[in-house]
Amino acid sequence: MPTSPKFRPRRAGALVAAAASVALLAGCASAGADDGGYVPLAEATDAAGFPVTVDNCGTEVTFESAPERVVTIKSSTLELLLALGLEDRIVGAAFTDGPVPDEVADAAAGIETLSDKVPSQEATLAAEPDLVFAGWESNLTAEGAGDRATLEQLGVRTYVAPAACKAEGYMPDPLTFDGVFADFEEAGEIFGATDAAADLVAEQRAALEAIEPNDDGLTALWYSSGDDQPFVGAGIGAPQMIMEAAGLANVAADVHDTWTSLSWEAVVDADPDVIVLVDAAWNTAESKIERLESNPATAAMPAVQQGRYVVVDFPATEAGVRNVDAVASIVEQLEGV
């Protein structure tokens, strides 16, 4: 069926901003878990800022100096380093979720793409990194870029975006903008870019504070993917954080998880005022609208009949430098629904 004439997708704004040779690139670090819980800031142990030790998803990682050769996995990690002005440190990027924002396109132009998906350990080591900066813990397995212990033995540090940690005491519960900004600051400590991180946080805080949330009391469903069952934003992750800041009440907020699957019957019963559609190259907003409008149950929902949709680009749906822009974009789009 054709999409509603009220559907006017807008993109979120730009951001406010082999093994032997690898082993020579970094010193050894101690490994081990600490039960102290999620640590938002790095621990710098001397006036120069190094060594820096972080408890990262339960793995202790020590940086004797700032990483110089970094492989990034996922858009969230690539775009954070670009926002910090560290593109010259990136020796390879993998598993990106789409093009980088226009403002950093020139900086990213010379960065080699190692893989469209999670790179193999062989491809990762061929780039001779001293750090693998992963967007998800699952990126660092023997079947992926390499498990953390093995890479450490080869002299390659590993670091996972803290917002993506899943273990109890490490997973943000809930994710907040303060936590996201703290992760930027921790990256600044690790990369010896504390001033750039402070500037980024200040800029994003100011932009967030300048947003006036929608005050119409609207409920919303965050629809990410799924045909037989929709995969939606739940109550403690980035979708909840973004919707709340935009003034939307998440119909799945009572599910204590970052994401969850719902039945279409539950979606119809919730009857959201607005549907937030995640737009990805492999699962577009347009395809979701077609699904909603072709399903007899959801086609009868007022939000579908009246085309009350807003669109968020996939890279903005995970904790990172695009989240504030996503809030601003949703607020703007709500003016037209």
Secondary structure in CASP SS format (residue, H / E / C, confidence):
PFRMAT SS
TARGET T0000
AUTHOR 0000-0000-0000
METHOD secondary structure of the structure
MODEL  1
M C 1.00
P C 1.00
T C 1.00
S C 1.00
P C 1.00
K C 1.00
F C 1.00
R C 1.00
P C 1.00
R C 1.00
R C 1.00
A C 1.00
G C 1.00
A C 1.00
L C 1.00
V C 1.00
A C 1.00
A C 1.00
A H 1.00
A H 1.00
S H 1.00
V H 1.00
A H 1.00
L C 1.00
L C 1.00
A C 1.00
G C 1.00
C C 1.00
A C 1.00
S C 1.00
A C 1.00
G C 1.00
A C 1.00
D C 1.00
D C 1.00
G C 1.00
G C 1.00
Y C 1.00
V C 1.00
P C 1.00
L C 1.00
A C 1.00
E E 1.00
A E 1.00
T C 1.00
D C 1.00
A C 1.00
A C 1.00
G C 1.00
F C 1.00
P C 1.00
V E 1.00
T E 1.00
V E 1.00
D E 1.00
N E 1.00
C C 1.00
G C 1.00
T E 1.00
E E 1.00
V E 1.00
T E 1.00
F E 1.00
E C 1.00
S C 1.00
A C 1.00
P C 1.00
E C 1.00
R C 1.00
V E 1.00
V E 1.00
T E 1.00
I E 1.00
K C 1.00
S H 1.00
S H 1.00
T H 1.00
L H 1.00
E H 1.00
L H 1.00
L H 1.00
L H 1.00
A H 1.00
L C 1.00
G C 1.00
L C 1.00
E H 1.00
D H 1.00
R H 1.00
I E 1.00
V E 1.00
G E 1.00
A E 1.00
A E 1.00
F C 1.00
T C 1.00
D C 1.00
G C 1.00
P C 1.00
V C 1.00
P C 1.00
D H 1.00
E H 1.00
V H 1.00
A H 1.00
D H 1.00
A H 1.00
A H 1.00
A C 1.00
G C 1.00
I C 1.00
E C 1.00
T E 1.00
L E 1.00
S E 1.00
D C 1.00
K C 1.00
V C 1.00
P C 1.00
S C 1.00
Q H 1.00
E H 1.00
A H 1.00
T H 1.00
L H 1.00
A H 1.00
A C 1.00
E C 1.00
P C 1.00
D C 1.00
L E 1.00
V E 1.00
F E 1.00
A E 1.00
G C 1.00
W C 1.00
E H 1.00
S H 1.00
N H 1.00
L C 1.00
T C 1.00
A C 1.00
E C 1.00
G C 1.00
A C 1.00
G C 1.00
D C 1.00
R H 1.00
A H 1.00
T H 1.00
L H 1.00
E H 1.00
Q H 1.00
L C 1.00
G C 1.00
V C 1.00
R E 1.00
T E 1.00
Y E 1.00
V E 1.00
A C 1.00
P H 1.00
A H 1.00
A H 1.00
C C 1.00
K C 1.00
A C 1.00
E C 1.00
G C 1.00
Y C 1.00
M C 1.00
P C 1.00
D C 1.00
P C 1.00
L C 1.00
T C 1.00
F H 1.00
D H 1.00
G H 1.00
V H 1.00
F H 1.00
A H 1.00
D H 1.00
F H 1.00
E H 1.00
E H 1.00
A H 1.00
G H 1.00
E H 1.00
I H 1.00
F C 1.00
G C 1.00
A C 1.00
T H 1.00
D H 1.00
A H 1.00
A H 1.00
A H 1.00
D H 1.00
L H 1.00
V H 1.00
A H 1.00
E H 1.00
Q H 1.00
R H 1.00
A H 1.00
A H 1.00
L H 1.00
E H 1.00
A H 1.00
I C 1.00
E C 1.00
P C 1.00
N C 1.00
D C 1.00
D C 1.00
G C 1.00
L C 1.00
T E 1.00
A E 1.00
L E 1.00
W E 1.00
Y E 1.00
S E 1.00
S E 1.00
G C 1.00
D C 1.00
D C 1.00
Q C 1.00
P C 1.00
F E 1.00
V E 1.00
G E 1.00
A C 1.00
G C 1.00
I C 1.00
G C 1.00
A H 1.00
P H 1.00
Q H 1.00
M H 1.00
I H 1.00
M H 1.00
E H 1.00
A H 1.00
A H 1.00
G C 1.00
L C 1.00
A E 1.00
N E 1.00
V C 1.00
A C 1.00
A C 1.00
D C 1.00
V C 1.00
H C 1.00
D C 1.00
T C 1.00
W E 1.00
T E 1.00
S E 1.00
L C 1.00
S C 1.00
W H 1.00
E H 1.00
A H 1.00
V H 1.00
V H 1.00
D H 1.00
A H 1.00
D C 1.00
P C 1.00
D C 1.00
V E 1.00
I E 1.00
V E 1.00
L E 1.00
V E 1.00
D E 1.00
A E 1.00
A C 1.00
W C 1.00
N E 1.00
T C 1.00
A H 1.00
E H 1.00
S H 1.00
K H 1.00
I H 1.00
E H 1.00
R H 1.00
L H 1.00
E H 1.00
S H 1.00
N C 1.00
P H 1.00
A H 1.00
T H 1.00
A H 1.00
A C 1.00
M C 1.00
P H 1.00
A H 1.00
V H 1.00
Q H 1.00
Q C 1.00
G C 1.00
R C 1.00
Y E 1.00
V E 1.00
V E 1.00
V E 1.00
D E 1.00
F H 1.00
P H 1.00
A H 1.00
T H 1.00
E C 1.00
A C 1.00
G C 1.00
V C 1.00
R C 1.00
N H 1.00
V H 1.00
D H 1.00
A H 1.00
V H 1.00
A H 1.00
S H 1.00
I H 1.00
V H 1.00
E H 1.00
Q H 1.00
L H 1.00
E C 1.00
G C 1.00
V C 1.00
END
